[in-house]
Amino acid sequence: MKPVRSTHRLGVLLAVLGLALTGCFSVSGSDGQDGRLRVGLSFPPTAGLSPYGNEATLATRLGVTEPLVVLTGGTPTPALATTWTQVSPTSWRFVLRSGVTFHDGSPLNPEAVAGSLTRAAAATPTPRALASLADTGPALTAVPDGAGGVLVTTPVPDPVLPQRLSSPELVILAPSAYADPARPSPVRAGTGPFVLTRVDGSAGATLDANPSSWRGPVGAPGIDARFLADGAARANALRAGELDVVEAIPASQVASIAPPQQVVGVPLPRSVAVYLDQRAPVFADPGVRAAVRAALAPVDVAGSIYEGRADPAAGLFGPATPWAAARPPHPVTPPAPVAGQRLRLATYSDRAELPEIAAADADALRRAGFTVDVTVLESSAFEAQLGTGAFDAVIISRSQQLDTGDPVGYLASDFSCGGSYNQARYCDPATDAILAAATASSDVEARRRAALEVEARVLAADAVVPHVTERARVGLGAGVTGVAEDPNEQFLVTAATHQG
Amino acid sequence: MTTARRLLPLLTAVLAVVVLALVVAALPWLWDDDPAAAVLRVRYPERGFSPAALDALRAELDLPADPVAGAVGWLGGALTGDLGVSWVSRAPVTPSVLAALGVSLTLALAAVVVAAVTATALLAPGVRRAAHRGGPAGRGSAVAASVLGAVPEIVLGAVLVAVVAVAWGLLPSTGFAGPSYLVLPALALGLPAGGLLARMLSSATESALAEPWVRTWRSWGTPPATVALGVARRAVATAVPQVALLTVGLLGSAVAVEQLFGIPGVGSLALDAVLAQDLPLAQAAVTVLVLLGLVLGGVGVLAHRALLGPARAGAEVAVGVPDTSGRARSWAPWAGAGVLALVVVTGLPRDPSTTVTERRLAPPSWSVPLGADALGRDLWARMAHGALLTVGTAVAVTAVCVLVGLAVGVGARSARAGVADVLNAVPPVVVGLVVAAVAGPGLLGAAVAVAAVGWVPLAVHARTLATEARASGYVRAAVLVGASPGRVARLHVLPAVVVPVVRHGLARVPHAALGIAALSFLGLGAPPDSPEWGAVLAASLAYVDRAPWTIAAPVLGLALLAVVVALVPETRTSS
């Protein structure tokens, strides 16, 4: 053995490693001194902020992409389209805003809009807002119609098409965005107040103000966005002054955030509820389901676990949908006596509050006489087991808007026999009939009445035991104003957002 | 013969990569889940999928029909340097894996530096004293090292962020944009690792101090500094393979710390890929980690040989049996055991499970002496009720690890890298996920997962010591007079190895508890309403700066456990 040479070799190896590692830090963001906004978003993109899929909202929330219409209080209002009319039961004509250019300089014209919508309708899977139209081929066809107009035709009469077109998945991108048709890229291809210049993998993104935004002057010179999946990490970064705008602050962290930082809460159409599997043997007796509901009633989820930063639920719909306050009373099943029945209760860990709710619920159910097994899984593993009968009851946080602002679509997906996200495995032909009639109706009031009727039926059946309706908790750094308080969680940073 | 020996590590590496590629490829079947559905769930959460969408995606991704086809297909590509395309992002896998690996290597090396400095600082005073006075180094530093090694990395990280980054604003709290971003995560990972390293090194220094040459040197009037350096060199020789192991282990196992600090490391990458069933990415991440683990493991073995060189060449390593007679007894371990027992006995009659809304995050008071958690449950009661579960599981896991480690380490014919280095490099959370896929999530599955990788450092330690013992004069003499290899192992090698390895194992009892706790953070450990300390930690970490007492109870429990295990070897060797 020649120790000197070996030590020497080790030294060389370490030196080489050291040199190789100097390039391993990711590109640094700004220090916030130049007015650029540092934004913390809650989940990392996997497809470069493509509009097809969940990360479509990342692009709209950063002010990059825009749809034809936006929802204001559930009503469609102009965005890239200024007016729209239903020209036949199955077709609508949208008039485009004039003088709008994409970030790459190309004009927003009927051809570009028709191209974006046609490609989106053909995407796999079909964008959620269009899914119910896609049973028999393409969900819609879009063609240029005269100067500055686009004609959108659906296979069946669709009274809520403008609402559907507000979806972040149906934003309008420049033709240059579609180099990869499966994953359109919004880099320099949107119309919003901020130009996406760079996506740094799943770590961050860089944006500059759009000097020719149709909304007028943009407040901030640019955005440095970071994707931080850990809620505590986001809250820490806000408190340490490293971020100016932070979405989804966990309820447990709000109390630690003190001026000059603050947290604004916006009621969301999102309910946190316990879904009781209607086909689980333990729940064959409706009285047992009623006993679960009675046992969970005293658990003060909104007051204790959310510390008052969510709203106690009277039903599925909460303050974000004010029309639901007029809900009619529903029949109540008397609880059956409990004799140690075994319940498998499950939830997922991605939302920090859910495991805590599971523990509180389990304790309440045990005190009521049930035997409870609790499982907490990571959300993908959890969703894999949903609907397989692996659990008797699941605690889920569920959005009710599905990008359309339409409660009927949500109820059909969650509580109809053929619903694609029916976690209670609730199936009642009478409920399905109400949903079918409402789907065909163009009267907003009639659809809302039907929604409340269905809500009453699923509550009466104890298919779901609502805990709270959620609020968006947006953290703001010192002096940051002009952030969108959007109950649809589509918009966050806008042209008006700036610091100081 | 020699050619075959030389090819052995290469064969191990190839076999390991093939087996791991197969295991990863089999995950969807183990989970009884459709990879296409898993991929869709990641990109389109909270919605169901039509069969048409699943079929389209299956066709587009060209999903394999069975695990063997999947593994073979991926390996075929990997041989030509093509690690495949991610199923989720459709981007080539190689750049993202290499970028994440670079980040993790930087972090792991920084953490190892912290660990080495910590271990040296803990051990240096004792060695210097011993070199001056002769005799053993004393155990005060061992208790300190034990306690430091029992601090959960994630708790340390959360406290460092709350104090240094948020309250003082000295260093950034999240991100990885420059050297200043490295300090806090490296401290969080490196300090506990340093405690563990020091604990292991203290065994090595004790036996080095007991070796005859130390007495000889001292009797010749060799300057104490030279004696200390000689002892340090012997100890470092034993420690080098452990440092290599530590570096590799930190690469893949820092998931929780990576998430807390928003660091895009390879552990998180592998975890996310496995969860999303993005098999090409998962296969690439695991393979790269394992190959790097084998290389670094080999470097550790070579460095050990180099440092042992002159002694080994002269066949003069006389393995010392630490002199344990007449050692001053430390009162600290007894006090620790007493306090732990007292807390458990007095806490058992209390109610650990009833939630009391009004008591949410209540600070310590007469009615709840250790405070209450977020659901108003009595933390004293939870600590007491969880003690048996936590300590019992950790002790059982460690016992299995020590037995397997001794058998593998002493039985190993060659000091070269083997299965141990492969398993060490696989992120424990990935092992946990695989075990959970087979056995379902729960405390038992978590214990199995921790044991599956926990024996590795012990086996490497045993292997290192066995190599040294085999190089000693009396073993060579035994071989010369015709003792069979089994007899040599049993009568001559094992006695020199057992005590330090058992001691090392005991130092790892809190570590096993921490490993189970780390899986609890991912929902792979005890259920969230269990009083098991890992579950208690996972449930309370979000409240670390609002209600420090919620994590104080389990952290205190682990620290007491560490103090107690620092005591056990002393009584055993001196009896």
Chai-1 contact restraints between the chains, C-beta under 6 A:
chainA,res_idxA,chainB,res_idxB,connection_type,confidence,min_distance_angstrom,max_distance_angstrom,comment,restraint_id
A,M1,B,G309,contact,1.0,0.0,6.0,A-B,restraint_1
A,P3,B,A306,contact,1.0,0.0,6.0,A-B,restraint_2
A,P3,B,G309,contact,1.0,0.0,6.0,A-B,restraint_3
A,S6,B,A306,contact,1.0,0.0,6.0,A-B,restraint_4
A,L10,B,A303,contact,1.0,0.0,6.0,A-B,restraint_5
A,L21,B,L105,contact,1.0,0.0,6.0,A-B,restraint_6
A,L21,B,T106,contact,1.0,0.0,6.0,A-B,restraint_7
A,C24,B,G102,contact,1.0,0.0,6.0,A-B,restraint_8
A,C24,B,V103,contact,1.0,0.0,6.0,A-B,restraint_9
A,C24,B,T106,contact,1.0,0.0,6.0,A-B,restraint_10
A,F25,B,F176,contact,1.0,0.0,6.0,A-B,restraint_11
A,F25,B,A177,contact,1.0,0.0,6.0,A-B,restraint_12
A,F25,B,G178,contact,1.0,0.0,6.0,A-B,restraint_13
A,S26,B,F176,contact,1.0,0.0,6.0,A-B,restraint_14
A,S26,B,A177,contact,1.0,0.0,6.0,A-B,restraint_15
A,S28,B,A177,contact,1.0,0.0,6.0,A-B,restraint_16
A,S28,B,G178,contact,1.0,0.0,6.0,A-B,restraint_17
A,T46,B,V88,contact,1.0,0.0,6.0,A-B,restraint_18
A,T46,B,S89,contact,1.0,0.0,6.0,A-B,restraint_19
A,A47,B,S89,contact,1.0,0.0,6.0,A-B,restraint_20
A,G53,B,R43,contact,1.0,0.0,6.0,A-B,restraint_21
A,G53,B,Y44,contact,1.0,0.0,6.0,A-B,restraint_22
A,N54,B,R43,contact,1.0,0.0,6.0,A-B,restraint_23
A,N54,B,Y44,contact,1.0,0.0,6.0,A-B,restraint_24
A,N54,B,P45,contact,1.0,0.0,6.0,A-B,restraint_25
A,T124,B,A53,contact,1.0,0.0,6.0,A-B,restraint_26
A,T124,B,A56,contact,1.0,0.0,6.0,A-B,restraint_27
A,P125,B,A53,contact,1.0,0.0,6.0,A-B,restraint_28
A,R128,B,R47,contact,1.0,0.0,6.0,A-B,restraint_29
A,A203,B,P264,contact,1.0,0.0,6.0,A-B,restraint_30
A,L228,B,G262,contact,1.0,0.0,6.0,A-B,restraint_31
A,D230,B,Q259,contact,1.0,0.0,6.0,A-B,restraint_32
A,A232,B,A542,contact,1.0,0.0,6.0,A-B,restraint_33
A,A233,B,T174,contact,1.0,0.0,6.0,A-B,restraint_34
A,A233,B,L260,contact,1.0,0.0,6.0,A-B,restraint_35
A,A233,B,G262,contact,1.0,0.0,6.0,A-B,restraint_36
A,N236,B,V161,contact,1.0,0.0,6.0,A-B,restraint_37
A,N236,B,V166,contact,1.0,0.0,6.0,A-B,restraint_38
A,N236,B,S173,contact,1.0,0.0,6.0,A-B,restraint_39
A,A237,B,S173,contact,1.0,0.0,6.0,A-B,restraint_40
A,A237,B,T174,contact,1.0,0.0,6.0,A-B,restraint_41
A,R239,B,V166,contact,1.0,0.0,6.0,A-B,restraint_42
A,A240,B,A165,contact,1.0,0.0,6.0,A-B,restraint_43
A,A240,B,V166,contact,1.0,0.0,6.0,A-B,restraint_44
A,A240,B,S173,contact,1.0,0.0,6.0,A-B,restraint_45
A,S252,B,A542,contact,1.0,0.0,6.0,A-B,restraint_46
A,A255,B,R546,contact,1.0,0.0,6.0,A-B,restraint_47
A,S256,B,D545,contact,1.0,0.0,6.0,A-B,restraint_48
A,S256,B,R546,contact,1.0,0.0,6.0,A-B,restraint_49
A,D300,B,T357,contact,1.0,0.0,6.0,A-B,restraint_50
A,S304,B,T357,contact,1.0,0.0,6.0,A-B,restraint_51
A,S304,B,R360,contact,1.0,0.0,6.0,A-B,restraint_52
A,S349,B,G523,contact,1.0,0.0,6.0,A-B,restraint_53
A,A352,B,A542,contact,1.0,0.0,6.0,A-B,restraint_54
A,P355,B,P528,contact,1.0,0.0,6.0,A-B,restraint_55
A,E356,B,A374,contact,1.0,0.0,6.0,A-B,restraint_56
A,A359,B,L375,contact,1.0,0.0,6.0,A-B,restraint_57
A,A359,B,P528,contact,1.0,0.0,6.0,A-B,restraint_58
A,A359,B,D529,contact,1.0,0.0,6.0,A-B,restraint_59
A,A360,B,T355,contact,1.0,0.0,6.0,A-B,restraint_60
A,A360,B,L375,contact,1.0,0.0,6.0,A-B,restraint_61
A,A362,B,D529,contact,1.0,0.0,6.0,A-B,restraint_62
A,D363,B,T355,contact,1.0,0.0,6.0,A-B,restraint_63
A,V374,B,P527,contact,1.0,0.0,6.0,A-B,restraint_64
A,V374,B,D529,contact,1.0,0.0,6.0,A-B,restraint_65
A,V376,B,G523,contact,1.0,0.0,6.0,A-B,restraint_66
A,V376,B,P528,contact,1.0,0.0,6.0,A-B,restraint_67
A,L377,B,G523,contact,1.0,0.0,6.0,A-B,restraint_68
A,E378,B,L275,contact,1.0,0.0,6.0,A-B,restraint_69
A,E378,B,G523,contact,1.0,0.0,6.0,A-B,restraint_70
A,S380,B,R41,contact,1.0,0.0,6.0,A-B,restraint_71
A,S380,B,L275,contact,1.0,0.0,6.0,A-B,restraint_72
A,S380,B,A276,contact,1.0,0.0,6.0,A-B,restraint_73
A,E383,B,R41,contact,1.0,0.0,6.0,A-B,restraint_74
A,A384,B,D33,contact,1.0,0.0,6.0,A-B,restraint_75
A,S420,B,G48,contact,1.0,0.0,6.0,A-B,restraint_76
A,Y421,B,R47,contact,1.0,0.0,6.0,A-B,restraint_77
A,Y421,B,G48,contact,1.0,0.0,6.0,A-B,restraint_78
